[in-house]
Amino acid sequence: MRQVFFSALKYVKALFTDHPNDMGESYPTHLVWSLYYSFCFFIAAFAAFVHAFFPFLFKTTGSTIASQIVDSTEYRRDDI
C-alpha cells in the first residue's frame, strides 16, 4: 500500500515537473514565464478586439506583442 502511494506521488510530481525540466527550468520559473506570456496574450487580444471596432487604434500592438513573444520563446529555447 505504501509503495502504491509513493508511486502515485511520484507520478503527480512528474506531471508538474517533467515539462519545465525539459525546458531547463524549475516549476516556479516556468510558472512565472507562463503567467507572463498569458498576460501578454491577454493584452494583445484586448488590443486586437478594440482594433476590430476602431481600426485607427492599436494598429500594430497585437502583431508587435506576438513577435516579441515568439522572439522571447526562441531566445529561451536557445538557452537550453
N, C-alpha and C positions, 0 to 999 in steps of 0.2 A: 504494500500500500504506500509506504513511504517513497519507494523508488518511482512509482507512478506519479506521485505528487511532484517530486523534483524533476521528473521528465517533462511534466506539463508546465512547470515553472520555467524550465529552460526553453521550451518551445515558445511560450509567451514572451519571454525576454528577447528571443531571436526575432520575433515579429517586429519589435521596436528598434532593434539594433542592427540587423543584417544590412538593410539598405543604407543607413547612414555610414556604417563601416565600409561598405563598398565604395562610398563616395569619399572615404578618408576623413570622416567627421564623426564626432560623438553625437549622441542623441540630442543633447541640448543645443549644440551648434547647428545641427540640421534643422531643429525646430525653429530656431531664430531665423535662419535663411528662408525656410518655407513660409514663415509668417511675413517676412519682408517681401517676398515675391507675391504673396496673396494680397498684401496691401497695395503693391504697385499695380497688380492686375485690377484691383478694385478702382483705383484712381483712373487707370486707362479706360476701363469700362464706363465709368461715370463721364469722363471727357468725351468718349465716343457717343454716348447716349445724348448728351447735350448738343454735340456737334450735329447729330442727325436732324435735330429740330432747328438749330441755329448754326448754319454752315460757316458763318463768319467767326465763330468761337472755336477755340481748341483745334485749329486746322491741322496741326501736326503732333499734338500731345499724345494721342494714342499710339501712333506709329513710333514716335520717339521713345516712349516708355517701353514698348515691345522690343525695340532694337537694343535698348540698354539692358533689358532682362536677358536677351539672347547673348549679348556680349559678356555679361556677368557670369552666366552659366558656363560659357565656353572658357572663360578665364579660370573659373573654379575647377573645371574639368581638367585643365592643363596642369593644375597643382597636384593632381592625383599621381 
